[in-house]
Amino acid sequence: MQTDYKNKGLNLLKKGQKGMIHAIFSRFGLALVMLILQVLILFGIFQWFEEYLPHIFGGMVFLTFILVIVFLNMNSRINPTVKITWLMVIMLLPVFGVLFFVYIQSDLGHRVVKGYMDQVISETKTCIPQKEEVMERLKEENPGAASLARYIARSGCHPVYDRTAVTYFPLGENKFEEMLKQLEAAEHFIFMEYFIVDEGVMWGQILEILAKKAAEGVEVRFMYDGTCEFALLPRDYPKRLKALGIKCRVFAPVTPFVSTHYNYRDHRKILVIDGHTAFNGGVNLADEYINQKVKFGHWKDTAVMLKGEAVKSFTLMFLQMWGSGGKKEEMEQFLSYPSGQAEGAKGYVIPYGDCPLDGDRLGERVYMDILNRSTDHVYIMMPYLILDGEMETALKFAAERGVRVVVLLPGIPDKAVPYALAKTHYGSLLESGIRIYEYTPGFVHAKVFAGDGREAVVGTINLDYRSLYHHFECATYLYGADCISQIEEDFQATLAKCRQVTMETVRKERFGVKLTGCLMKVFAPLM
């Protein structure tokens, strides 16, 4: 019987197509198409109305000036760095640039998602009550951490918990091994929400277990982001999983010219089992994440497993995204499963989600708060470093007031342009005393932020515009937990495999990388 499940599961997946269509329907692709169209149209106008060129040129200059003034005053919530990008687009494309901006801001394909998420987050803000005695204890131990906890709670139902055991996994393969054990032990329900799913050893073994558990009567729900349909999964994949008894949904399927491709993607990675065990971190469901496939050298990723009361928050986050808003009975059913209490566990845990619709930029501000409150050191592991002005200032300010800020980035990039953009920040950060290292064996996909040996964040939130502005994200904030020392030990062990970046290495960087970073920096918020 197990063989049947295995054969069915491994044969379900068919590769999608990733190529010209994917590029054209992305936001960058659309901007390129509009630029080409405008050049062609202008060339035609110049040919047909040559005698009126001074009037046409003067009209375009006037139109651009008016548009820039209007744009600068129309929306104060747009980040200044993003405004600069849009101003450049509008100046280059006076007509099509405005149409492109209206297209992006309208979010035609995601209005339903925006309306739903706003409603469900509002309706579930008090779904899991905060235990005030826990908050008071945290306040006594660290008033700053307690203030951060109260800020996190403003954006949704994100209580601070104690009595939750946290296990840290320094590699994706460590998470995968434990993940299989926990899935095998599931008795009531399995909720999975991931950004990337791809055929191979990892997903094949997981799918086999999910099919078996579904046949045993376990409620199995699986959700993945709609961008997978572009590159990895066929559009009928939910039906294929349904044939195995697995309930499946695609979050925000991409519709050409209707979806703003990179906006409001579900970048979260959540696994909840029976309400008592949850996984979170950077690890997706593809073989490179567990080093079964070599794509960019050795793949360094991290994750955490929670056991105890804090698991309820991940259960709620999944149900919110699944579409259980307004279904009070369903919410209560799954939140009522006993989460257990890890009585010997130390510290405090806050699972939280960052929604791109509320304008709070919760993920970025949690990172900033750690930077602002730390007095000794902040350790950062990230795959990307595409900073807005606020985050760059926070990093530099921490270093300039004496905090040892160490940033660990990939030595082998997965994408050329983000790699080049990261390097545009190197000189400024180094001048402020920030230490930058690149992971020589390969690619770093971990999202870790640790401060002073007492607090840390492990989750899905990158230091780039997509994560901080455009994506649904999630993370686990830890204060005083036993695993924080393991997180910092892993950081130091990883650091030993890195090369340090200096001003000399910045000066000697390849001209092509410097040029790419320089040219693309102005368009970074659109990527």
C-alpha positions in Angstrom: 0.0 0.0 0.0 2.8 2.4 0.8 4.3 1.8 -2.6 1.0 2.8 -4.2 1.0 6.1 -2.3 4.6 6.7 -3.3 4.0 6.0 -7.0 0.9 8.1 -7.0 2.6 11.0 -5.2 5.8 11.0 -7.2 3.9 10.8 -10.5 1.6 13.7 -9.7 4.1 16.5 -10.4 4.7 17.8 -13.9 7.2 20.6 -14.7 5.7 23.9 -15.7 7.2 26.4 -18.1 9.5 29.3 -17.1 10.6 31.5 -19.8 9.5 34.3 -22.0 5.9 34.4 -20.7 7.1 34.5 -17.1 9.4 37.4 -18.0 6.8 39.4 -19.9 4.1 39.2 -17.3 6.4 40.2 -14.4 6.4 43.9 -13.4 9.9 44.3 -14.7 8.9 42.7 -18.0 5.9 45.0 -18.3 8.1 48.1 -17.6 10.5 47.0 -20.4 7.6 46.4 -22.8 6.2 49.8 -22.1 9.6 51.4 -22.6 10.0 49.8 -26.0 6.4 50.7 -27.0 7.0 54.3 -26.0 10.2 54.5 -27.9 8.5 53.2 -31.0 5.5 55.5 -30.7 7.8 58.5 -30.1 9.9 57.6 -33.1 6.7 57.4 -35.2 5.5 60.8 -33.9 8.8 62.4 -34.7 8.6 61.0 -38.2 5.0 62.0 -38.9 5.0 65.4 -37.1 8.5 66.6 -37.7 7.5 70.2 -38.1 5.7 70.2 -34.7 8.6 68.7 -32.7 9.2 71.8 -30.6 5.6 71.9 -29.5 5.6 68.1 -28.8 8.8 68.3 -26.8 7.6 71.3 -24.8 4.3 69.6 -24.1 6.0 66.4 -22.8 8.3 68.4 -20.6 5.3 70.3 -19.1 3.4 67.0 -18.7 6.3 65.4 -16.9 6.7 68.4 -14.6 3.0 68.3 -13.7 3.0 64.5 -13.1 6.0 64.7 -10.9 4.4 67.4 -8.7 1.2 65.5 -8.5 3.0 62.3 -7.7 5.1 63.8 -4.9 1.9 65.1 -3.2 -0.5 62.2 -3.8 0.5 59.6 -1.3 2.6 60.3 1.7 2.7 56.6 2.7 4.9 55.7 -0.2 8.5 55.2 1.0 10.8 58.0 -0.3 13.1 55.5 -2.0 10.1 54.0 -3.8 9.0 57.5 -4.8 12.4 58.1 -6.4 12.0 54.9 -8.5 8.5 55.9 -9.6 9.7 59.4 -10.5 12.4 58.0 -12.7 9.9 55.7 -14.4 7.5 58.6 -15.0 10.3 60.8 -16.3 11.4 58.1 -18.7 7.9 57.2 -19.7 5.7 60.3 -19.3 2.5 58.6 -20.6 3.1 54.9 -20.1 4.9 55.4 -16.8 1.7 56.9 -15.3 -0.4 54.1 -16.8 2.1 51.6 -15.3 1.9 53.3 -11.9 -1.9 53.2 -12.0 -1.8 49.6 -13.0 0.4 48.6 -10.1 -1.5 50.7 -7.5 -4.9 49.4 -8.7 -3.9 45.8 -8.1 -6.8 44.6 -10.2 -6.1 40.9 -9.7 -5.7 41.2 -5.9 -8.5 43.4 -4.8 -10.4 40.4 -3.5 -7.4 39.2 -1.6 -6.9 42.7 -0.1 -10.5 43.0 1.0 -10.6 39.5 2.5 -7.3 39.7 4.4 -8.1 43.1 5.8 -11.5 41.8 7.0 -10.2 38.5 8.4 -7.3 40.0 10.3 -9.6 42.5 11.9 -12.2 39.8 12.8 -9.6 37.6 14.5 -7.5 40.1 16.4 -8.9 38.8 19.7 -9.2 35.2 18.7 -6.4 34.1 21.0 -6.4 36.2 24.2 -3.1 37.6 25.5 -2.3 36.2 29.0 -1.5 39.5 30.8 0.6 37.7 33.4 2.9 36.5 30.7 3.2 40.0 29.3 3.8 41.4 32.8 6.7 39.0 33.4 8.3 39.9 30.1 7.9 43.6 31.0 9.7 43.0 34.3 12.5 41.1 32.5 12.9 43.5 29.6 10.6 46.5 29.1 11.9 47.0 25.6 11.0 43.5 24.5 7.6 43.9 26.1 7.0 47.2 24.2 8.0 45.4 21.0 5.5 42.6 21.8 2.7 45.2 22.2 3.6 46.7 18.9 3.5 43.3 17.2 0.1 42.7 18.7 -1.2 45.9 17.0 -1.1 44.3 13.5 -3.1 41.1 14.4 -3.6 38.3 16.8 0.0 37.7 17.9 0.2 37.1 21.6 3.5 36.6 23.5 3.7 33.1 25.0 5.8 31.2 27.5 5.8 27.4 28.0 6.9 26.8 24.4 9.9 24.7 23.6 11.8 25.8 20.5 14.2 23.6 18.5 16.6 25.3 16.1 17.7 23.6 12.9 21.0 25.0 11.4 20.3 23.3 8.0 17.4 22.4 5.9 18.2 18.7 6.0 18.0 18.8 9.9 14.5 20.3 9.6 13.5 17.8 7.0 14.5 14.8 9.1 12.5 16.0 12.1 9.6 17.1 9.8 9.2 13.6 8.5 9.0 12.2 12.1 6.4 14.7 13.2 4.3 14.2 10.0 4.3 10.4 10.6 3.0 11.0 14.2 0.0 13.2 13.1 -3.4 12.1 14.3 -5.8 14.9 13.7 -4.7 17.5 11.2 -1.8 18.7 9.1 -1.6 22.3 7.7 1.1 23.2 5.3 1.7 26.6 3.6 4.8 27.1 1.5 6.1 29.5 -1.2 7.9 27.0 -3.4 7.1 23.3 -4.1 9.2 21.3 -6.5 9.5 17.7 -7.6 12.2 15.6 -6.0 13.3 13.7 -2.9 12.0 16.1 -0.4 8.5 16.7 -1.7 8.2 13.1 -2.8 8.7 11.7 0.7 6.5 14.4 2.2 3.7 13.7 -0.3 3.8 10.0 0.4 3.2 10.7 4.1 0.5 13.2 3.4 -1.4 10.8 1.2 -1.1 8.0 3.8 -2.3 10.3 6.6 -5.2 11.5 4.5 -6.2 7.9 3.9 -6.1 7.3 7.6 -8.6 10.1 8.2 -6.2 12.9 9.1 -7.4 16.3 7.9 -4.6 17.4 5.4 -4.6 20.9 4.0 -1.8 22.1 1.7 -1.4 25.7 0.3 1.2 27.1 -2.0 1.7 30.5 -3.7 0.4 31.1 -7.2 3.9 31.8 -8.7 4.6 28.1 -8.5 2.2 27.6 -11.4 4.5 29.7 -13.6 7.6 27.6 -13.1 7.0 24.4 -11.2 3.4 23.1 -10.9 0.6 22.5 -13.4 -2.5 24.6 -12.9 -4.6 21.5 -12.1 -2.3 20.4 -9.3 -4.9 21.0 -6.6 -7.2 18.4 -8.4 -4.3 16.0 -8.4 -3.8 16.3 -4.7 -7.5 16.0 -4.1 -7.3 12.6 -5.7 -5.0 11.6 -2.8 -7.4 13.0 -0.3 -5.4 16.2 0.3 -7.2 19.5 0.3 -5.2 22.0 -1.7 -5.5 25.7 -2.5 -3.4 28.1 -4.5 -2.9 31.5 -3.0 -3.5 34.3 -5.5 -3.0 32.4 -8.8 -1.1 34.6 -11.3 -3.3 36.0 -14.1 -1.4 37.6 -17.0 -1.9 41.4 -17.1 -4.3 41.3 -14.2 -2.0 40.3 -11.4 0.9 42.5 -10.5 3.2 39.6 -10.5 5.3 40.2 -7.4 2.7 42.0 -5.3 1.1 40.2 -2.3 2.8 36.8 -2.8 2.5 34.3 0.0 6.2 33.9 1.0 5.4 32.2 4.3 6.6 28.7 5.3 4.3 27.1 7.9 3.7 23.5 9.0 1.3 22.8 11.9 0.6 19.3 13.2 -2.3 18.6 15.5 -2.1 22.0 17.1 0.9 21.1 19.3 3.8 21.2 16.8 4.8 23.9 14.3 7.7 24.6 11.9 8.8 28.0 10.6 11.9 29.3 8.8 13.3 29.8 5.3 13.2 26.2 4.1 10.8 25.5 1.1 9.8 22.1 -0.3 12.5 21.6 -2.9 15.7 19.5 -3.0 18.2 22.4 -3.0 17.0 23.4 0.4 18.2 20.1 1.9 21.3 19.9 -0.3 20.0 16.9 -2.4 20.4 19.1 -5.4 23.4 21.5 -5.9 22.3 24.7 -7.6 24.5 27.4 -6.0 27.0 25.5 -4.0 26.1 24.4 -0.4 22.7 25.7 0.6 22.6 27.2 4.1 19.2 27.6 5.5 17.6 27.6 9.0 14.3 26.8 10.7 12.7 26.4 14.1 10.2 23.8 15.5 7.8 25.0 18.2 6.0 22.7 20.7 3.6 24.3 23.1 1.1 27.1 23.4 2.7 29.4 20.7 1.7 26.8 18.0 -1.8 28.3 18.2 -0.7 31.4 16.5 0.6 29.5 13.5 -2.6 27.5 13.4 -4.5 30.8 13.2 -2.2 32.3 10.6 -2.7 29.3 8.3 -6.5 29.4 8.7 -6.6 33.1 8.0 -4.8 32.6 4.7 -6.7 29.4 3.9 -10.0 31.3 3.8 -11.5 30.4 7.1 -12.3 34.0 7.9 -15.9 34.4 9.1 -16.1 30.6 9.8 -16.1 30.9 13.5 -16.8 27.2 14.1 -13.9 26.1 12.0 -11.5 28.5 13.7 -12.7 27.4 17.1 -12.5 23.7 16.1 -8.8 23.8 15.2 -7.7 26.3 17.9 -9.4 24.1 20.5 -6.9 21.2 20.0 -4.6 21.0 23.1 -1.3 22.6 22.4 0.4 21.2 25.4 2.8 23.1 27.7 6.5 22.7 27.7 6.8 23.4 31.4 10.6 23.4 31.5 11.0 25.7 28.5 12.6 29.1 29.1 11.9 32.4 27.6 9.1 33.9 25.5 7.9 33.2 21.9 5.9 35.4 19.5 4.9 33.9 16.2 3.8 36.8 13.9 2.7 37.5 10.4 3.5 40.5 8.3 0.7 41.6 6.0 1.6 44.0 3.1 -1.9 45.6 3.2 -1.7 47.5 6.5 1.2 49.8 5.8 2.9 48.9 9.1 6.0 47.1 7.6 6.0 45.0 10.8 8.9 42.7 9.7 11.2 45.7 9.0 10.3 47.4 12.3 11.0 44.3 14.4 14.4 44.1 12.9 14.9 47.8 13.5 13.8 47.5 17.1 16.4 44.8 17.8 19.1 47.0 16.2 18.0 50.0 18.3 17.9 48.2 21.6 21.0 46.1 21.2 24.1 47.2 23.1 26.7 44.6 22.3 26.1 42.8 19.0 23.6 42.0 16.3 24.2 39.0 14.0 22.3 38.9 10.7 22.1 36.1 8.1 20.3 37.0 4.9 20.2 35.9 1.2 19.5 39.4 0.0 20.5 43.0 1.0 18.4 45.5 -0.9 17.8 48.2 1.7 15.5 51.2 1.9 16.9 54.3 3.5 15.3 53.6 6.9 16.9 50.2 7.3 20.3 51.3 6.0 20.2 54.1 8.5 19.2 51.8 11.4 22.1 49.4 10.6 24.6 52.2 10.4 23.4 53.9 13.5 23.7 50.7 15.5 27.3 50.2 14.4 28.2 53.9 14.9 27.1 53.8 18.5 29.3 50.8 19.2 27.2 47.7 18.5 29.1 45.0 16.7 26.9 44.5 13.6 27.9 41.5 11.5 26.0 40.7 8.3 26.5 37.3 6.6 25.5 37.0 2.9 25.8 34.5 0.1 29.2 33.8 -1.5 27.5 32.3 -4.5 24.4 34.2 -5.6 21.2 32.7 -6.9 20.3 35.8 -8.9 22.8 38.2 -10.5 20.9 41.5 -10.1 20.0 41.2 -6.3 23.7 40.1 -5.8 24.9 43.3 -7.6 22.3 45.4 -5.7 23.5 44.1 -2.3 27.1 45.2 -3.2 25.9 48.8 -3.8 25.4 49.0 0.0 28.7 47.5 1.0 30.8 50.7 1.0 28.4 52.8 3.0 27.9 50.0 5.6 31.6 49.3 5.9 32.4 53.0 6.5 30.0 52.9 9.6 31.9 49.9 11.0 29.5 47.1 9.9 31.3 43.8 9.2 30.2 42.0 6.1 31.0 38.4 5.3 30.2 36.2 2.3 29.5 32.4 2.7 32.3 30.8 0.6 30.8 27.3 0.2 27.6 28.6 -1.5 24.2 30.3 -1.0 22.7 31.6 2.3 18.9 31.4 2.3 18.5 31.8 6.1 16.6 34.7 7.6 18.1 35.2 11.1 18.4 38.3 13.2 19.9 37.9 16.7 20.8 40.5 19.2 22.9 40.5 22.4 22.5 36.8 23.0 19.0 37.3 24.4 16.6 37.7 21.5 16.4 36.5 17.9 14.1 36.2 14.9 13.9 33.2 12.6 11.5 33.2 9.8 10.8 34.1 6.1 11.5 37.8 6.1 14.4 39.0 3.9 16.1 42.3 3.9 14.7 43.4 0.5 11.7 45.3 -0.8 9.7 42.2 -1.7 9.7 40.8 1.9 9.5 44.2 3.7 6.8 45.8 1.4 5.1 43.4 -1.0 4.8 39.9 0.5 2.9 38.0 3.1 5.6 36.9 5.6 5.9 35.2 9.0 8.5 34.8 11.6 9.2 33.6 15.2 10.4 36.2 17.7 12.3 34.7 20.6 13.4 36.3 23.9 15.4 34.4 26.5 14.8 31.0 24.8 17.4 28.2 25.3 17.9 27.9 21.5 19.2 31.5 21.2 22.7 30.4 22.2 22.5 27.7 19.6 21.5 30.3 17.0 24.5 32.4 17.8 26.9 29.4 17.9 25.7 28.4 14.5 26.3 31.9 13.2 29.9 31.8 14.5 30.4 28.4 12.9 29.0 29.6 9.6 31.2 32.8 9.9 34.3 30.6 10.0 33.5 29.4 6.5 33.1 32.9 5.1 35.4 35.5 3.5 35.4 39.0 4.9 34.4 41.9 2.7 36.7 45.0 3.0 37.0 48.3 1.2 39.7 46.7 -0.9 37.5 43.9 -2.1 34.7 46.5 -2.8 37.2 48.5 -5.0 38.3 45.3 -6.8 34.7 44.1 -7.6 34.2 43.3 -11.2 33.1 46.2 -13.4 30.1 44.3 -14.7 28.8 43.8 -11.2 29.3 47.4 -10.2 27.6 48.6 -13.4 24.6 46.3 -12.9 24.1 47.5 -9.3 24.4 51.1 -10.3 21.9 50.9 -13.2 19.4 48.7 -11.4 19.5 50.4 -8.0 17.0 53.0 -9.0 14.6 50.3 -10.0 15.2 48.1 -6.9 11.7 48.7 -5.4 10.1 47.3 -8.5 12.0 44.0 -8.5 
